[in-house]
Amino acid sequence: MTTVGIVGGGILGLAVGREVTRRWPGARVVVFEKENRVAAHQTGHNSGVVHAGIYYRPGSLKAELCARGRLLLRDYCAEHALPYDECGKVVVAVDAEEMARFDALEVTARENGVPDLRRLDTAALREVEPHAAGIAALHSPRTAITDYVAIARSLAAGIEAAGGEVLLSTAVTAVRRTAASVEVTHAGGSTRVDRLVLCAGLQADRVGRLAGDGPSPRIVPFRGDYMAVSEAKQHLVRGMVYPVPDPRYPFLGVHFTRRVGGGLEVGPNAVLALAREGYHRSAVRLPDLADTARWPGFWRMAGTHWRTGARELRGSLSKRAYMRVAQRYVPEIGAADVLRAGSGIRAQAVERDGSLVDDFRISTADGVTSVRNAPSPAATSSLAIAEHVVDRMAVAG
């Protein structure tokens, strides 16, 4: 019997586990998760958006796997009675200075085959989002929202129903490759597996090094803060309202998003986090901070983008500054209409030269497949990434 070990109980690791049980009947799947629950980190702290593929470089893994992943996720939610709401999204240009980026974004979205995409003028934008401000917009009606924690729990249950194991509170501390297997040392002892998949998210570089991966890229954590809109103003946004992103950065900018459980949120921004798993502004973990400070790529990145970093930090410290940016898109929702809500941490991979790794990065060698970079839209793409990973494992033999 083939045994496949998976490090990481977020949506991506669990999706890989499910795909193994589907593709290789009889294989044993063992998921190692260091927390006492699945979906504890990036999966459980995102905005719940199911992306339609507007932003990603045509021909990239992101573009390919987001398009397929959205369809797979939609069908999975329907099959398992999980929430999935195609409330739609508008990406809004608010002034003439943004139009060159807006036009380029439309070209990208159409090359990626974003379904039912429409370009809107001001009047048409008001028909879709009556309270949004802008001179042009891209409307993506198939962009959806879901509950990724519920999906992760469903995936975990499916793995266990197929005879696999999801081991909680089981941190992996060492990985040793042998001629015939891979030995995984963890909090509960050790387990021998035939193949190992690393889906460690915020700890991807550290777990990768346990398995012999190189030091680059390194994870630099960015915290994204959310604001919750008061009930009295939630009706002002029907679906989602996004800005035109700056192509120099992998972050999409502060936006308005409905949640499947009810309510409306604004965010996230993107500020350097002082702890990889610190979901509060005051959270500091010295080993994480030291890891960031020792990485030459961080300082090169900071030297290039310090102005943007300072602007994001102002928004994080001041609710008024934060909402001043958001009000460009929905002027009737201001600082008095929101309360600070939760935060998420993005695992951003940074190369030694300071460049931000944009595309998914997945490598396979000697029985170990390592997912070194899987930022947004990884949740949207998770079932398609799982197919890709298992395909790679099959080819490697």
Summary of the structure (lengths in Angstrom):
residues: 397
radius of gyration: 20.9
end to end distance: 14.5
largest distance: 65.9
contacts: 1415
relative contact order: 0.19
helix: 38%
strand: 26%
